Amino acid sequence: MKILIAGDYPYEENEIKGGISNVTYTLVEGYRKRKDVVVIVLAFTTGKAKSVIIEPNIKVIFKKISSLPQTLNTFLFESFVVKNEIKKLNPDVVHAHNMTGYSIGAIRSGYPCLITPHGDWIAEQIKNSKNDSIKTNLKIFIWKKIYKYIFTNGKAFSAISPYVEELIKSYNPLANIFRINNPLSEVYYIKNNNIKKENRILWAGRICKLKRLDIAIEVIKSLIEVLPNLIFEVAGLPDAKTEKEFIQLKKEAIKALGNNIIFSGHLSREDMIKSYDLAKIFLLTSEQEASPMVIVEAMSRGCAPVVFDLPGIRHLINDGVNGIIVKKYQPKDFSDKIINILNDPLRLSTMAANGAKLSHDFSTEEIISNYISVFKEMVSWK
Protein backbone atom coordinates (compact mmCIF):
# COMPACT_ATOMS: atom_id res chain seq x y z
CA MET A 1 0.00 0.00 0.00
CA LYS A 2 1.25 3.48 -0.90
CA ILE A 3 0.29 6.13 1.68
CA LEU A 4 0.72 9.84 1.07
CA ILE A 5 0.81 11.97 4.22
CA ALA A 6 0.02 15.63 3.55
CA GLY A 7 0.97 17.71 6.56
CA ASP A 8 3.65 19.74 8.30
CA TYR A 9 6.96 17.96 8.83
CA PRO A 10 10.22 19.25 10.40
CA TYR A 11 12.51 20.68 7.74
CA GLU A 12 15.48 19.62 9.86
CA GLU A 13 15.06 16.41 11.84
CA ASN A 14 16.33 17.87 15.10
CA GLU A 15 14.03 20.90 14.86
CA ILE A 16 10.53 19.63 15.60
CA LYS A 17 8.34 22.69 16.09
CA GLY A 18 4.59 22.59 16.49
CA GLY A 19 2.15 19.86 17.39
CA ILE A 20 1.29 18.70 13.87
CA SER A 21 4.93 18.55 12.83
CA ASN A 22 5.56 16.40 15.90
CA VAL A 23 2.66 14.09 15.04
CA THR A 24 3.69 13.53 11.40
CA TYR A 25 7.31 12.99 12.45
CA THR A 26 6.22 10.38 15.01
CA LEU A 27 3.99 8.65 12.46
CA VAL A 28 6.93 8.41 10.07
CA GLU A 29 9.00 6.92 12.90
CA GLY A 30 6.32 4.26 13.29
CA TYR A 31 6.13 3.51 9.57
CA ARG A 32 9.86 2.74 9.54
CA LYS A 33 9.01 -0.65 11.02
CA ARG A 34 6.29 -1.38 8.46
CA LYS A 35 7.86 -2.84 5.34
CA ASP A 36 4.40 -3.60 3.95
CA VAL A 37 3.78 0.06 3.07
CA VAL A 38 5.38 2.84 1.05
CA VAL A 39 5.05 6.28 2.64
CA ILE A 40 5.46 9.66 0.98
CA VAL A 41 5.22 12.81 3.09
CA LEU A 42 4.27 16.02 1.30
CA ALA A 43 5.09 19.13 3.33
CA PHE A 44 5.49 22.84 2.67
CA THR A 45 8.48 24.98 3.52
CA THR A 46 9.48 28.60 3.07
CA GLY A 47 13.06 27.33 2.65
CA LYS A 48 14.57 25.53 -0.32
CA ALA A 49 12.54 22.73 -1.90
CA LYS A 50 14.09 19.32 -1.32
CA SER A 51 13.42 15.58 -1.09
CA VAL A 52 14.72 13.38 1.71
CA ILE A 53 14.89 9.58 1.71
CA ILE A 54 14.21 8.43 5.28
CA GLU A 55 14.11 4.70 4.50
CA PRO A 56 13.91 2.80 1.21
CA ASN A 57 10.13 2.86 1.66
CA ILE A 58 9.79 6.39 3.12
CA LYS A 59 10.36 9.69 1.35
CA VAL A 60 9.68 13.29 2.37
CA ILE A 61 9.03 15.91 -0.32
CA PHE A 62 9.28 19.56 0.71
CA LYS A 63 7.58 22.00 -1.65
CA LYS A 64 8.55 25.65 -1.40
CA ILE A 65 5.74 28.05 -0.66
CA SER A 66 5.65 31.80 -0.23
CA SER A 67 5.70 33.46 3.17
CA LEU A 68 2.24 34.91 2.62
CA PRO A 69 -0.30 34.61 5.47
CA GLN A 70 -1.77 31.11 5.95
CA THR A 71 -5.22 32.15 4.71
CA LEU A 72 -3.88 33.33 1.35
CA ASN A 73 -1.54 30.37 0.95
CA THR A 74 -4.36 27.92 1.61
CA PHE A 75 -6.43 29.26 -1.29
CA LEU A 76 -3.76 30.44 -3.72
CA PHE A 77 -1.03 27.79 -3.47
CA GLU A 78 -1.30 24.95 -0.98
CA SER A 79 -4.44 23.21 -2.24
CA PHE A 80 -3.35 23.54 -5.88
CA VAL A 81 0.12 22.06 -5.20
CA VAL A 82 -1.25 19.23 -3.03
CA LYS A 83 -3.85 18.26 -5.62
CA ASN A 84 -1.29 18.12 -8.46
CA GLU A 85 1.37 16.29 -6.43
CA ILE A 86 -1.12 13.64 -5.32
CA LYS A 87 -2.08 12.98 -8.94
CA LYS A 88 1.61 12.68 -9.91
CA LEU A 89 2.46 10.33 -7.05
CA ASN A 90 -0.66 8.19 -7.45
CA PRO A 91 -1.02 6.85 -3.88
CA ASP A 92 -3.56 4.29 -2.74
CA VAL A 93 -4.72 6.59 0.04
CA VAL A 94 -4.03 10.11 1.34
CA HIS A 95 -3.79 11.08 5.00
CA ALA A 96 -4.23 14.86 5.23
CA HIS A 97 -3.53 16.75 8.44
CA ASN A 98 -5.26 19.88 9.68
CA MET A 99 -7.86 22.15 8.12
CA THR A 100 -5.69 23.85 5.49
CA GLY A 101 -4.68 23.47 1.85
CA TYR A 102 -3.39 19.98 2.69
CA SER A 103 -6.98 18.80 3.22
CA ILE A 104 -8.56 20.90 0.45
CA GLY A 105 -6.04 19.63 -2.10
CA ALA A 106 -6.49 16.04 -0.93
CA ILE A 107 -10.26 16.27 -1.32
CA ARG A 108 -9.96 17.82 -4.79
CA SER A 109 -7.52 15.14 -5.94
CA GLY A 110 -10.30 12.57 -5.92
CA TYR A 111 -8.16 9.95 -4.14
CA PRO A 112 -9.37 8.14 -0.99
CA CYS A 113 -8.57 10.63 1.76
CA LEU A 114 -8.58 10.50 5.54
CA ILE A 115 -8.54 13.94 7.17
CA THR A 116 -7.23 14.49 10.69
CA PRO A 117 -8.26 17.85 12.19
CA HIS A 118 -5.94 18.84 15.04
CA GLY A 119 -8.35 21.12 16.82
CA ASP A 120 -10.72 24.00 16.31
CA TRP A 121 -8.50 26.74 14.89
CA ILE A 122 -11.45 29.12 14.65
CA ALA A 123 -12.15 28.86 18.39
CA GLU A 124 -8.42 29.28 19.06
CA GLN A 125 -8.26 32.36 16.82
CA ILE A 126 -11.17 33.99 18.64
CA LYS A 127 -9.59 33.38 22.06
CA ASN A 128 -6.10 34.31 20.87
CA SER A 129 -7.14 37.57 19.20
CA LYS A 130 -6.25 40.82 20.89
CA ASN A 131 -9.27 42.66 19.57
CA ASP A 132 -12.50 42.32 17.63
CA SER A 133 -11.10 44.01 14.51
CA ILE A 134 -12.44 43.89 10.96
CA LYS A 135 -9.33 41.94 9.95
CA THR A 136 -9.91 39.32 12.64
CA ASN A 137 -13.61 38.98 11.79
CA LEU A 138 -12.83 38.66 8.09
CA LYS A 139 -10.25 35.95 8.77
CA ILE A 140 -12.72 34.01 10.92
CA PHE A 141 -15.42 34.37 8.24
CA ILE A 142 -13.07 32.93 5.60
CA TRP A 143 -11.97 30.04 7.82
CA LYS A 144 -15.56 29.14 8.61
CA LYS A 145 -16.03 28.72 4.86
CA ILE A 146 -12.89 26.56 4.68
CA TYR A 147 -14.11 24.39 7.55
CA LYS A 148 -17.53 23.98 5.98
CA TYR A 149 -15.98 22.96 2.66
CA ILE A 150 -13.62 20.39 4.19
CA PHE A 151 -16.10 18.88 6.65
CA THR A 152 -18.94 18.60 4.11
CA ASN A 153 -16.81 17.37 1.19
CA GLY A 154 -14.46 15.07 3.10
CA LYS A 155 -15.48 11.40 3.08
CA ALA A 156 -13.58 10.19 6.15
CA PHE A 157 -12.07 11.75 9.27
CA SER A 158 -10.00 10.59 12.21
CA ALA A 159 -10.75 12.27 15.54
CA ILE A 160 -7.86 12.67 17.99
CA SER A 161 -10.30 13.21 20.87
CA PRO A 162 -14.05 13.15 21.63
CA TYR A 163 -13.89 16.96 21.51
CA VAL A 164 -12.67 16.87 17.88
CA GLU A 165 -15.25 14.20 17.06
CA GLU A 166 -18.00 16.56 18.22
CA LEU A 167 -16.47 19.35 16.12
CA ILE A 168 -16.66 17.15 13.00
CA LYS A 169 -20.25 16.12 13.75
CA SER A 170 -21.27 19.75 14.23
CA TYR A 171 -20.51 20.32 10.54
CA ASN A 172 -21.30 16.86 9.18
CA PRO A 173 -23.40 14.56 11.41
CA LEU A 174 -23.17 11.72 8.87
CA ALA A 175 -19.38 11.80 8.40
CA ASN A 176 -17.35 8.60 8.61
CA ILE A 177 -15.35 9.19 11.81
CA PHE A 178 -12.61 6.96 13.20
CA ARG A 179 -11.50 7.70 16.77
CA ILE A 180 -7.68 7.42 16.73
CA ASN A 181 -5.28 9.04 19.21
CA ASN A 182 -2.21 11.02 18.25
CA PRO A 183 0.90 8.82 18.53
CA LEU A 184 3.61 9.06 21.20
CA SER A 185 7.16 8.34 20.09
CA GLU A 186 8.71 5.18 21.49
CA VAL A 187 11.60 7.22 22.93
CA TYR A 188 9.25 8.43 25.67
CA TYR A 189 8.88 4.88 26.96
CA ILE A 190 12.62 4.38 27.47
CA LYS A 191 13.15 4.93 31.17
CA ASN A 192 16.17 6.62 32.72
CA ASN A 193 16.57 5.18 36.21
CA ASN A 194 19.51 7.50 36.98
CA ILE A 195 17.35 10.64 37.18
CA LYS A 196 15.64 11.52 40.43
CA LYS A 197 12.58 13.75 40.56
CA GLU A 198 13.13 17.24 41.95
CA ASN A 199 10.72 19.55 43.71
CA ARG A 200 9.94 20.95 40.27
CA ILE A 201 6.92 21.92 38.16
CA LEU A 202 7.10 22.04 34.36
CA TRP A 203 5.07 24.13 31.91
CA ALA A 204 5.68 23.51 28.19
CA GLY A 205 4.17 24.64 24.93
CA ARG A 206 3.94 27.36 22.32
CA ILE A 207 3.72 30.61 24.25
CA CYS A 208 0.66 32.51 23.08
CA LYS A 209 -2.33 34.23 24.59
CA LEU A 210 -4.58 31.19 24.89
CA LYS A 211 -1.90 29.07 26.64
CA ARG A 212 -2.04 31.53 29.57
CA LEU A 213 1.52 31.36 30.86
CA ASP A 214 0.60 34.42 32.93
CA ILE A 215 -1.82 32.29 34.96
CA ALA A 216 0.88 29.65 35.49
CA ILE A 217 3.30 32.26 36.82
CA GLU A 218 0.70 33.56 39.24
CA VAL A 219 0.22 29.98 40.45
CA ILE A 220 3.94 29.65 41.13
CA LYS A 221 4.07 32.98 42.94
CA SER A 222 1.43 31.66 45.29
CA LEU A 223 3.19 28.31 45.70
CA ILE A 224 6.63 29.57 46.67
CA GLU A 225 5.13 31.33 49.68
CA VAL A 226 4.50 27.83 51.02
CA LEU A 227 7.22 25.90 49.14
CA PRO A 228 10.21 28.25 48.89
CA ASN A 229 12.48 25.60 47.31
CA LEU A 230 10.13 24.91 44.41
CA ILE A 231 11.54 25.21 40.86
CA PHE A 232 9.32 26.23 37.95
CA GLU A 233 10.56 25.50 34.43
CA VAL A 234 9.02 27.09 31.33
CA ALA A 235 9.84 25.35 28.04
CA GLY A 236 8.81 26.98 24.78
CA LEU A 237 9.05 30.11 22.68
CA PRO A 238 6.50 32.86 22.00
CA ASP A 239 4.72 33.26 18.69
CA ALA A 240 5.17 36.53 16.79
CA LYS A 241 1.98 38.08 18.21
CA THR A 242 3.00 37.38 21.80
CA GLU A 243 6.73 38.13 21.69
CA LYS A 244 6.60 41.65 23.15
CA GLU A 245 4.17 40.62 25.89
CA PHE A 246 6.33 37.58 26.68
CA ILE A 247 9.49 39.66 27.10
CA GLN A 248 7.70 41.84 29.66
CA LEU A 249 6.11 38.82 31.39
CA LYS A 250 9.48 37.07 31.60
CA LYS A 251 11.14 40.16 33.06
CA GLU A 252 8.46 40.51 35.73
CA ALA A 253 8.53 36.78 36.51
CA ILE A 254 12.29 36.72 37.03
CA LYS A 255 12.03 39.79 39.26
CA ALA A 256 9.33 38.15 41.38
CA LEU A 257 10.60 34.56 41.42
CA GLY A 258 14.37 34.88 40.96
CA ASN A 259 16.09 31.50 41.01
CA ASN A 260 12.76 29.72 41.42
CA ILE A 261 12.01 30.11 37.70
CA ILE A 262 13.87 28.78 34.65
CA PHE A 263 13.06 29.79 31.06
CA SER A 264 14.47 26.99 28.88
CA GLY A 265 13.28 28.21 25.47
CA HIS A 266 12.79 25.66 22.68
CA LEU A 267 14.00 22.20 23.67
CA SER A 268 14.91 19.25 21.47
CA ARG A 269 12.94 16.07 22.08
CA GLU A 270 15.88 14.64 24.03
CA ASP A 271 16.13 17.69 26.30
CA MET A 272 12.35 17.84 26.67
CA ILE A 273 12.38 14.29 28.03
CA LYS A 274 15.06 15.30 30.54
CA SER A 275 12.85 18.16 31.72
CA TYR A 276 9.87 15.81 32.13
CA ASP A 277 12.08 13.42 34.09
CA LEU A 278 13.05 16.09 36.61
CA ALA A 279 9.53 17.41 37.23
CA LYS A 280 7.02 15.96 39.66
CA ILE A 281 4.10 17.95 38.21
CA PHE A 282 3.18 19.13 34.74
CA LEU A 283 1.07 22.29 34.75
CA LEU A 284 -1.24 23.14 31.85
CA THR A 285 -3.15 26.43 32.03
CA SER A 286 -4.52 26.68 28.48
CA GLU A 287 -7.93 28.10 27.64
CA GLN A 288 -8.23 25.90 24.53
CA GLU A 289 -6.90 22.42 23.69
CA ALA A 290 -8.00 19.62 21.36
CA SER A 291 -5.85 16.76 22.72
CA PRO A 292 -2.52 18.09 24.00
CA MET A 293 0.28 15.58 23.54
CA VAL A 294 2.34 17.36 26.19
CA ILE A 295 0.05 15.76 28.78
CA VAL A 296 0.67 12.27 27.40
CA GLU A 297 4.39 12.97 27.13
CA ALA A 298 4.48 14.19 30.72
CA MET A 299 2.56 11.15 32.00
CA SER A 300 4.88 8.78 30.16
CA ARG A 301 7.80 10.27 32.13
CA GLY A 302 6.12 10.10 35.53
CA CYS A 303 4.79 13.67 35.80
CA ALA A 304 1.36 14.11 37.36
CA PRO A 305 -0.62 16.63 35.24
CA VAL A 306 -2.53 19.47 36.88
CA VAL A 307 -4.79 20.96 34.22
CA PHE A 308 -7.75 23.25 33.70
CA ASP A 309 -11.05 21.56 32.90
CA LEU A 310 -11.33 21.63 29.09
CA PRO A 311 -13.39 19.39 26.76
CA GLY A 312 -10.20 18.46 24.84
CA ILE A 313 -8.53 17.21 28.03
CA ARG A 314 -11.21 15.19 29.80
CA HIS A 315 -10.44 12.01 27.82
CA LEU A 316 -6.83 12.16 29.07
CA ILE A 317 -7.31 12.85 32.77
CA ASN A 318 -9.37 10.92 35.30
CA ASP A 319 -9.46 13.47 38.11
CA GLY A 320 -7.58 12.22 41.16
CA VAL A 321 -6.51 9.00 39.42
CA ASN A 322 -3.83 9.99 36.89
CA GLY A 323 -3.87 13.75 37.38
CA ILE A 324 -5.81 16.69 38.74
CA ILE A 325 -8.50 18.69 36.95
CA VAL A 326 -9.02 22.24 38.24
CA LYS A 327 -12.60 23.41 37.81
CA LYS A 328 -12.14 27.13 38.46
CA TYR A 329 -9.77 29.20 36.34
CA GLN A 330 -8.07 30.92 39.27
CA PRO A 331 -4.40 30.72 40.33
CA LYS A 332 -5.37 29.92 43.94
CA ASP A 333 -7.37 26.87 42.85
CA PHE A 334 -4.36 25.53 40.95
CA SER A 335 -1.94 26.23 43.81
CA ASP A 336 -4.22 24.65 46.44
CA LYS A 337 -4.49 21.44 44.40
CA ILE A 338 -0.72 21.33 43.84
CA ILE A 339 0.08 21.86 47.53
CA ASN A 340 -2.29 19.04 48.46
CA ILE A 341 -0.61 16.47 46.22
CA LEU A 342 2.96 17.60 46.93
CA ASN A 343 2.18 17.10 50.63
CA ASP A 344 0.93 13.57 49.89
CA PRO A 345 3.88 11.73 48.21
CA LEU A 346 2.07 8.38 48.07
CA ARG A 347 -0.92 9.87 46.25
CA LEU A 348 1.41 11.74 43.88
CA SER A 349 3.43 8.62 43.03
CA THR A 350 0.23 6.60 42.49
CA MET A 351 -1.12 9.21 40.07
CA ALA A 352 2.23 9.27 38.24
CA ALA A 353 2.20 5.46 37.91
CA ASN A 354 -1.39 5.48 36.63
CA GLY A 355 -0.51 8.13 34.07
CA ALA A 356 2.50 6.20 32.83
CA LYS A 357 0.27 3.16 32.34
CA LEU A 358 -2.33 5.17 30.40
CA SER A 359 0.33 6.66 28.12
CA HIS A 360 0.86 3.23 26.52
CA ASP A 361 -2.55 3.61 24.85
CA PHE A 362 -0.82 6.17 22.62
CA SER A 363 2.02 3.91 21.44
CA THR A 364 3.03 4.51 17.84
CA GLU A 365 2.76 0.82 16.93
CA GLU A 366 -0.89 0.69 18.00
CA ILE A 367 -1.79 3.98 16.30
CA ILE A 368 -0.13 2.93 13.01
CA SER A 369 -2.01 -0.39 13.05
CA ASN A 370 -5.28 1.49 13.55
CA TYR A 371 -4.55 3.81 10.64
CA ILE A 372 -3.59 0.99 8.26
CA SER A 373 -6.83 -0.84 9.10
CA VAL A 374 -8.77 2.33 8.26
CA PHE A 375 -6.81 2.83 5.03
CA LYS A 376 -7.57 -0.72 3.90
CA GLU A 377 -11.25 -0.12 4.55
CA MET A 378 -11.17 3.16 2.62
CA VAL A 379 -9.44 1.63 -0.39
CA SER A 380 -12.27 -0.90 -0.56
CA TRP A 381 -14.75 1.97 -0.94
CA LYS A 382 -13.54 2.63 -4.50
Secondary structure as GFF3:
##gff-version 3
##sequence-region A 1 382
A	DSSP	beta_strand	2	6	.	.	.	ID=ss1
A	DSSP	alpha_helix	19	31	.	.	.	ID=ss2
A	DSSP	beta_strand	38	45	.	.	.	ID=ss3
A	DSSP	beta_strand	50	55	.	.	.	ID=ss4
A	DSSP	beta_strand	58	64	.	.	.	ID=ss5
A	DSSP	alpha_helix	70	73	.	.	.	ID=ss6
A	DSSP	pi_helix	74	78	.	.	.	ID=ss7
A	DSSP	alpha_helix	79	89	.	.	.	ID=ss8
A	DSSP	beta_strand	93	97	.	.	.	ID=ss9
A	DSSP	alpha_helix	101	109	.	.	.	ID=ss10
A	DSSP	beta_strand	113	116	.	.	.	ID=ss11
A	DSSP	alpha_helix	121	128	.	.	.	ID=ss12
A	DSSP	alpha_helix	134	153	.	.	.	ID=ss13
A	DSSP	beta_strand	156	159	.	.	.	ID=ss14
A	DSSP	alpha_helix	162	171	.	.	.	ID=ss15
A	DSSP	beta_strand	176	179	.	.	.	ID=ss16
A	DSSP	three_ten_helix	186	189	.	.	.	ID=ss17
A	DSSP	beta_strand	200	204	.	.	.	ID=ss18
A	DSSP	three_ten_helix	209	211	.	.	.	ID=ss19
A	DSSP	alpha_helix	213	223	.	.	.	ID=ss20
A	DSSP	beta_strand	231	235	.	.	.	ID=ss21
A	DSSP	alpha_helix	243	257	.	.	.	ID=ss22
A	DSSP	three_ten_helix	258	260	.	.	.	ID=ss23
A	DSSP	beta_strand	261	265	.	.	.	ID=ss24
A	DSSP	alpha_helix	269	278	.	.	.	ID=ss25
A	DSSP	beta_strand	281	284	.	.	.	ID=ss26
A	DSSP	alpha_helix	293	300	.	.	.	ID=ss27
A	DSSP	beta_strand	304	308	.	.	.	ID=ss28
A	DSSP	beta_strand	324	326	.	.	.	ID=ss29
A	DSSP	alpha_helix	331	342	.	.	.	ID=ss30
A	DSSP	alpha_helix	345	359	.	.	.	ID=ss31
A	DSSP	three_ten_helix	360	362	.	.	.	ID=ss32
A	DSSP	alpha_helix	364	379	.	.	.	ID=ss33
###
